[in-house]
Amino acid sequence: MLVLTRKSNESIMIGNDIEITVLAIEGEQIKLGINAPKNVEIHRKEIYLSIQQENNEATKTETSILENLYGHFKKKS
């Protein structure tokens, strides 16, 4: 993990087109501004993990439906 120290209104760059700026520091909270292309998805980590879990569950459901259909058609053959 890279650890950087930044003050309010200072930025870091990720690649050529993502800029993260420290907007404010209030107690234990830091407000960040993220400037990135519209095609780059940006989520808080807990939201990202929730999306990943939902995607995994959807994939499992689709697989079980396909397996049931396969079994149904195999019995008829």
N, C-alpha and C positions, 0 to 999 in steps of 0.2 A: 504494500500500500504506500502510495506517495502521500506525504503529509506536507502541506504548504501553509504558511502563515500569511494572512491577508488582513488588511485593515478595512474599515468601512469605505466604500466607493472604489476599492481596488478589485481587479478581475484576474481570472485565469482563463486561458484558452485551451480548448480540447480540439485537436486537429486545426483545420483552417477556418471552420465555420461555427463553432460552438463557444460562446463566451459566458462565463459564470461570474457574476458580480456580487460582492457583498453589499447589500443595500442598507442594512442596519444591524446593530448588535444591541439586544435588550435583555439583560440578565443572562439567562441560560439559552435564550433563543437567538438564532441568527436568521435574518431574512435574506434570501438569495434571489437574484434575478437571473434568468436563463434566456439567452438569446441564441436560438438555433433555427435551422431551416424547418419549414412546416412538416416535412416528411419524417422528421425525427420525433419519435414518441417520447414523452417525458412524463414519468409517474413517480409519486412517492413510493418508496420500496414496499410498504405494506400493500398498496394498491397493485403494484406490479406482481407481487407474490400471489395475491388473490386472483388476478387475471390468469396467471400461469396455472393455478390449481383448477380453476373453472375450465380452462382449455384441456387439461389432462383428464378431468372427469367427463367432458364431452367426448373426447376421443375414446375413452373406455366404453361409454354408452353406445357409440356408433359401432364399435367392434362387436359388442355383445348382440346388437340387433342383427348385424350381418351374419354372425355365427348361428343365431336362431333361424334366420331365413335359409341359410345353407343347410342346416339340419332338417328343416321342413321340406325343402325341395329334394333332398337326398332320400328321405323316406318315401316320397312319391315315385321315385325312379325305379 
